[in-house]
C-alpha cells in the first residue's frame, strides 16, 4: 500500500495555511492531539523521507478539521505543495 501525495497550487496553499492558523485548525507536531490525528489518518512521518530528499527545505503543515483538513508538505524554495491522499483499498 503506497501513500500518495497530490500537488496543490502553492499560492493557494499559503492562503489555506493562513486561514487555518487564524481559525485555530492548525495542528502542531509534538502535541498529543496531533499525534492522535496522525495515528487516525495512518500517516507515518517515515513515509515522506523520499520526498524530503527532493525538497531540502521541506515544511509540514497539518489541518485537523474542516474542508481543508489534511497533511500537507511544502517547499518555499521550489514553491511546491503536496497533500497526503489516503490510498484507496481494493476489496477483492
DRENKOLGU-119828 format. One line per 3 residues: number of its first residue (from 1); their letters; for each residue x, y, z of N, C-alpha, C, O. Coordinates in nm, 3 decimals, decimal comma, always signed. Example, Ala and Ser with C-alpha at 12.3 -4.5 7.8 and 13.67 -1.06 7.14 Angstrom:
1 = AS = +1,319:-0,569:+0,780:+1,230:-0,450:+0,780:+1,320:-0,330:+0,780:+1,424:-0,332:+0,846 | +1,285:-0,225:+0,708:+1,367:-0,106:+0,714:+1,290:+0,003:+0,787:+1,341:+0,114:+0,804;
// end
This chain:
1 = XXX = +0,086:-0,118:+0,000:+0,000:+0,000:+0,000:+0,090:+0,124:+0,000:+0,172:+0,141:+0,090 | +0,076:+0,207:-0,099:+0,159:+0,325:-0,113:+0,079:+0,450:-0,076:-0,036:+0,466:-0,116 | +0,144:+0,536:+0,000:+0,081:+0,664:+0,032:+0,100:+0,757:-0,086:+0,206:+0,760:-0,147;
4 = XXX = -0,002:+0,831:-0,117:+0,002:+0,920:-0,232:-0,003:+1,065:-0,187:-0,070:+1,099:-0,089 | +0,067:+1,149:-0,260:+0,061:+1,292:-0,238:+0,012:+1,357:-0,366:+0,057:+1,324:-0,475 | -0,081:+1,449:-0,351:-0,139:+1,520:-0,465:-0,086:+1,663:-0,465:-0,080:+1,727:-0,360;
7 = XXX = -0,048:+1,713:-0,582:+0,000:+1,851:-0,592:-0,114:+1,949:-0,566:-0,225:+1,931:-0,615 | -0,084:+2,052:-0,488:-0,176:+2,161:-0,456:-0,109:+2,290:-0,503:+0,012:+2,305:-0,486 | -0,184:+2,381:-0,560:-0,127:+2,509:-0,601:-0,059:+2,575:-0,480:-0,121:+2,594:-0,376;
10 = XXX = +0,067:+2,610:-0,496:+0,147:+2,662:-0,385:+0,087:+2,789:-0,324:+0,074:+2,798:-0,202 | +0,049:+2,884:-0,407:-0,002:+3,011:-0,355:-0,139:+2,993:-0,288:-0,169:+3,059:-0,189 | -0,220:+2,905:-0,342:-0,349:+2,873:-0,277:-0,326:+2,806:-0,143:-0,398:+2,831:-0,046;
13 = XXX = -0,223:+2,720:-0,136:-0,195:+2,651:-0,010:-0,154:+2,751:+0,099:-0,189:+2,732:+0,216 | -0,081:+2,856:+0,062:-0,043:+2,956:+0,162:-0,166:+3,025:+0,220:-0,171:+3,053:+0,340 | -0,266:+3,051:+0,136:-0,391:+3,109:+0,184:-0,464:+3,012:+0,277:-0,517:+3,052:+0,381;
16 = XXX = -0,465:+2,884:+0,240:-0,527:+2,780:+0,323:-0,457:+2,774:+0,459:-0,523:+2,766:+0,563 | -0,324:+2,779:+0,459:-0,247:+2,772:+0,584:-0,274:+2,894:+0,673:-0,291:+2,880:+0,794 | -0,279:+3,012:+0,612:-0,308:+3,134:+0,690:-0,446:+3,126:+0,753:-0,463:+3,164:+0,869;
19 = XXX = -0,543:+3,079:+0,678:-0,679:+3,066:+0,731:-0,683:+2,964:+0,845:-0,749:+2,986:+0,946 | -0,613:+2,853:+0,830:-0,609:+2,750:+0,935:-0,545:+2,806:+1,062:-0,591:+2,776:+1,172 | -0,440:+2,885:+1,047:-0,377:+2,949:+1,164:-0,474:+3,043:+1,233:-0,485:+3,042:+1,356;
22 = XXX = -0,544:+3,125:+1,154:-0,638:+3,223:+1,212:-0,755:+3,157:+1,284:-0,802:+3,207:+1,386 | -0,802:+3,044:+1,231:-0,920:+2,978:+1,289:-0,886:+2,872:+1,392:-0,975:+2,807:+1,448 | -0,756:+2,853:+1,418:-0,715:+2,756:+1,520:-0,725:+2,611:+1,477:-0,734:+2,522:+1,562;
25 = XXX = -0,725:+2,585:+1,348:-0,738:+2,447:+1,297:-0,603:+2,381:+1,270:-0,597:+2,262:+1,237 | -0,496:+2,458:+1,283:-0,363:+2,402:+1,258:-0,322:+2,313:+1,375:-0,340:+2,350:+1,491 | -0,268:+2,196:+1,343:-0,214:+2,106:+1,444:-0,062:+2,115:+1,438:-0,004:+2,124:+1,329;
28 = XXX = +0,003:+2,113:+1,554:+0,148:+2,126:+1,559:+0,211:+1,996:+1,604:+0,161:+1,929:+1,694 | +0,323:+1,960:+1,539:+0,394:+1,839:+1,576:+0,435:+1,846:+1,722:+0,478:+1,950:+1,772 | +0,423:+1,733:+1,790:+0,458:+1,727:+1,932:+0,338:+1,733:+2,024:+0,346:+1,689:+2,138;
31 = XXX = +0,226:+1,788:+1,977:+0,104:+1,794:+2,058:+0,036:+1,658:+2,055:+0,038:+1,589:+1,953 | -0,026:+1,619:+2,166:-0,094:+1,491:+2,174:-0,209:+1,484:+2,073:-0,232:+1,379:+2,013 | -0,280:+1,594:+2,053:-0,391:+1,597:+1,957:-0,339:+1,567:+1,816:-0,406:+1,500:+1,737;
34 = XXX = -0,221:+1,619:+1,785:-0,161:+1,595:+1,654:-0,122:+1,449:+1,639:-0,146:+1,388:+1,534 | -0,062:+1,392:+1,742:-0,024:+1,250:+1,739:-0,144:+1,161:+1,717:-0,139:+1,065:+1,641 | -0,254:+1,194:+1,785:-0,377:+1,116:+1,769:-0,431:+1,130:+1,627:-0,477:+1,032:+1,568;
37 = XXX = -0,427:+1,249:+1,572:-0,476:+1,272:+1,436:-0,392:+1,194:+1,335:-0,446:+1,130:+1,246 | -0,258:+1,199:+1,350:-0,168:+1,127:+1,259:-0,195:+0,977:+1,264:-0,193:+0,909:+1,161 | -0,218:+0,927:+1,385:-0,248:+0,784:+1,401:-0,380:+0,748:+1,335:-0,391:+0,647:+1,267;
40 = XXX = -0,482:+0,832:+1,357:-0,614:+0,808:+1,299:-0,607:+0,805:+1,147:-0,672:+0,723:+1,082 | -0,528:+0,895:+1,090:-0,515:+0,905:+0,944:-0,411:+0,807:+0,888:-0,391:+0,799:+0,767 | -0,345:+0,733:+0,978:-0,243:+0,634:+0,941:-0,129:+0,698:+0,862:-0,083:+0,644:+0,761;
43 = XXX = -0,084:+0,813:+0,909:+0,028:+0,884:+0,846:+0,152:+0,862:+0,931:+0,154:+0,891:+1,050 | +0,256:+0,812:+0,866:+0,383:+0,789:+0,934:+0,485:+0,886:+0,873:+0,498:+0,895:+0,751 | +0,555:+0,956:+0,958:+0,649:+1,056:+0,908:+0,761:+0,993:+0,826:+0,822:+1,061:+0,742;
46 = XXX = +0,788:+0,865:+0,848:+0,888:+0,796:+0,765:+0,846:+0,790:+0,619:+0,930:+0,779:+0,530 | +0,715:+0,798:+0,595:+0,663:+0,790:+0,459:+0,708:+0,906:+0,371:+0,703:+0,896:+0,248 | +0,752:+1,015:+0,431:+0,789:+1,132:+0,350:+0,940:+1,145:+0,331:+0,987:+1,246:+0,278;
49 = XXX = +1,016:+1,044:+0,372:+1,162:+1,051:+0,359:+1,207:+1,071:+0,214:+1,293:+1,155:+0,188 | +1,150:+0,995:+0,122:+1,195:+1,006:-0,018:+1,163:+1,143:-0,076:+1,239:+1,197:-0,156 | +1,050:+1,199:-0,036:+1,012:+1,332:-0,084:+1,105:+1,437:-0,026:+1,139:+1,534:-0,094;
52 = XXX = +1,146:+1,420:+0,099:+1,229:+1,520:+0,164:+1,366:+1,534:+0,096:+1,430:+1,638:+0,107 | +1,410:+1,430:+0,028:+1,537:+1,439:-0,044:+1,525:+1,533:-0,164:+1,624:+1,594:-0,205 | +1,406:+1,543:-0,220:+1,385:+1,630:-0,336:+1,352:+1,774:-0,295:+1,367:+1,867:-0,374;
55 = XXX = +1,307:+1,790:-0,170:+1,269:+1,922:-0,119:+1,349:+1,949:+0,009:+1,301:+1,921:+0,118 | +1,470:+2,003:-0,004:+1,558:+2,019:+0,112:+1,504:+2,113:+0,221:+1,545:+2,102:+0,336 | +1,415:+2,203:+0,186:+1,359:+2,295:+0,286:+1,216:+2,254:+0,323:+1,132:+2,339:+0,352;
58 = XXX = +1,189:+2,126:+0,320:+1,056:+2,071:+0,343:+0,994:+2,121:+0,474:+1,060:+2,123:+0,578 | +0,868:+2,161:+0,468:+0,790:+2,202:+0,584:+0,664:+2,117:+0,588:+0,614:+2,073:+0,484 | +0,615:+2,094:+0,708:+0,492:+2,016:+0,728:+0,386:+2,109:+0,784:+0,414:+2,191:+0,871;
61 = XXX = +0,264:+2,095:+0,734:+0,151:+2,172:+0,784:+0,033:+2,076:+0,795:-0,001:+2,008:+0,699 | -0,028:+2,070:+0,913:-0,139:+1,978:+0,937:-0,262:+2,058:+0,977:-0,257:+2,139:+1,070 | -0,372:+2,034:+0,907:-0,500:+2,096:+0,940:-0,590:+1,984:+0,991:-0,617:+1,888:+0,919;
64 = XXX = -0,636:+1,998:+1,115:-0,706:+1,890:+1,183:-0,854:+1,877:+1,158:-0,914:+1,777:+1,197 | -0,916:+1,976:+1,095:-1,061:+1,968:+1,073:-1,103:+2,067:+0,964:-1,027:+2,156:+0,926 | -1,224:+2,049:+0,916:-1,280:+2,140:+0,816:-1,259:+2,091:+0,673:-1,209:+1,981:+0,649;
67 = XXX = -1,300:+2,175:+0,579:-1,293:+2,141:+0,436:-1,150:+2,117:+0,388:-1,128:+2,039:+0,295 | -1,056:+2,182:+0,450:-0,916:+2,171:+0,406:-0,835:+2,078:+0,496:-0,712:+2,080:+0,491 | -0,902:+1,998:+0,577:-0,834:+1,905:+0,668:-0,735:+1,821:+0,589:-0,765:+1,773:+0,480;
70 = XXX = -0,616:+1,804:+0,645:-0,520:+1,718:+0,578:-0,377:+1,741:+0,623:-0,348:+1,829:+0,704 | -0,291:+1,659:+0,568:-0,148:+1,661:+0,594:-0,080:+1,716:+0,470:-0,086:+1,655:+0,363 | -0,015:+1,830:+0,483:+0,048:+1,898:+0,371:+0,199:+1,905:+0,393:+0,245:+1,920:+0,506;
73 = XXX = +0,274:+1,893:+0,286:+0,418:+1,922:+0,290:+0,445:+2,023:+0,179:+0,386:+2,017:+0,071 | +0,536:+2,117:+0,208:+0,563:+2,220:+0,108:+0,707:+2,269:+0,114:+0,776:+2,252:+0,215 | +0,749:+2,329:+0,005:+0,882:+2,387:-0,007:+0,867:+2,531:-0,054:+0,808:+2,557:-0,158;
76 = XXX = +0,922:+2,623:+0,024:+0,919:+2,763:-0,017:+1,013:+2,787:-0,134:+0,981:+2,862:-0,226 | +1,130:+2,723:-0,131:+1,229:+2,743:-0,238:+1,176:+2,697:-0,373:+1,196:+2,764:-0,474 | +1,109:+2,583:-0,375:+1,058:+2,528:-0,501:+0,913:+2,566:-0,527:+0,855:+2,528:-0,630;
79 = XXX = +0,853:+2,641:-0,434:+0,713:+2,682:-0,445:+0,624:+2,563:-0,485:+0,550:+2,567:-0,583 | +0,636:+2,458:-0,405:+0,564:+2,334:-0,429:+0,490:+2,294:-0,302:+0,541:+2,310:-0,192 | +0,368:+2,243:-0,320:+0,290:+2,193:-0,206:+0,226:+2,061:-0,246:+0,173:+2,046:-0,356;
82 = XXX = +0,232:+1,965:-0,155:+0,172:+1,834:-0,175:+0,081:+1,803:-0,057:+0,112:+1,836:+0,057 | -0,032:+1,739:-0,085:-0,126:+1,700:+0,019:-0,138:+1,548:+0,019:-0,152:+1,486:-0,086 | -0,131:+1,490:+0,138:-0,144:+1,345:+0,152:-0,285:+1,302:+0,114:-0,383:+1,362:+0,158;
85 = XXX = -0,294:+1,200:+0,032:-0,422:+1,140:-0,004:-0,416:+0,995:+0,040:-0,328:+0,920:-0,003 | -0,509:+0,954:+0,125:-0,511:+0,816:+0,174:-0,530:+0,721:+0,056:-0,611:+0,747:-0,033 | -0,456:+0,611:+0,057:-0,473:+0,515:-0,052:-0,611:+0,450:-0,048:-0,668:+0,430:+0,059;
88 = XXX = -0,662:+0,419:-0,164:-0,792:+0,353:-0,174:-0,767:+0,203:-0,171:-0,690:+0,150:-0,252 | -0,831:+0,136:-0,079:-0,814:-0,008:-0,067:-0,911:-0,079:-0,160:-1,030:-0,046:-0,165 | -0,860:-0,175:-0,234:-0,950:-0,250:-0,322:-1,002:-0,372:-0,247:-0,929:-0,439:-0,174;
91 = XX = -1,128:-0,399:-0,264:-1,192:-0,513:-0,200:-1,202:-0,624:-0,304:-1,260:-0,605:-0,411 | -1,147:-0,738:-0,270:-1,150:-0,849:-0,366:-1,236:-0,961:-0,314:-1,251:-1,063:-0,382;
// end
